[in-house]
């Protein structure tokens, strides 16, 4: 298998973390989709990463689809339970964490536009999504050591990736001071090779 992506994409980091936790060997092909010579559209008609190229040449895209597929490949270190209400709970965590990432990415892209072209109201709207999303994630986590159950699941990976992206792209946000329980979980995740080895960088 090959994973096509960039070192800055939080969605790619989520898949890389899943691969590491599942101990699945996979070649990482660095191909930023915004580069002039990118080949990403050749493997994903949407022109987005991550893209997982399977051994038979078929492709999967969208981090949620890829993560679920990878969890089904091997029985070790299951990150999702069998279809059940518990599984839906973990997918809800993932959707909320991914929503925070989506809002953050939107702000980052808008901030790259010429200053006179930036839409302050648009940025504020997505900043509100981040604030509300983090508050909901913190409330759901409460005093629990993990997002769901007694160990690492896809929920924790998705949340950790979201917090890591905010740390990387929005250092002034100071989410750690506002949500100490999220900070504790993130620090615990950063002790794992799946997170320590996938810290995003330009």
Secondary structure by P-SEA (a helix, b strand, c coil): cbbbbccccaaaaaaaaaaaaabbbbbbbbbcccccccccccccccccccccccccccccccaaaaaaaaaaccccccccccccaaaaaaaaaaaaaaaaaaaaaaaaaaaacccccccaaaaaaaaaaaaaaaaaaaaaaccccccccccccaaaaaaaaaaaaaaacccccccccccaaaaaaaaaaaaccccccccccc
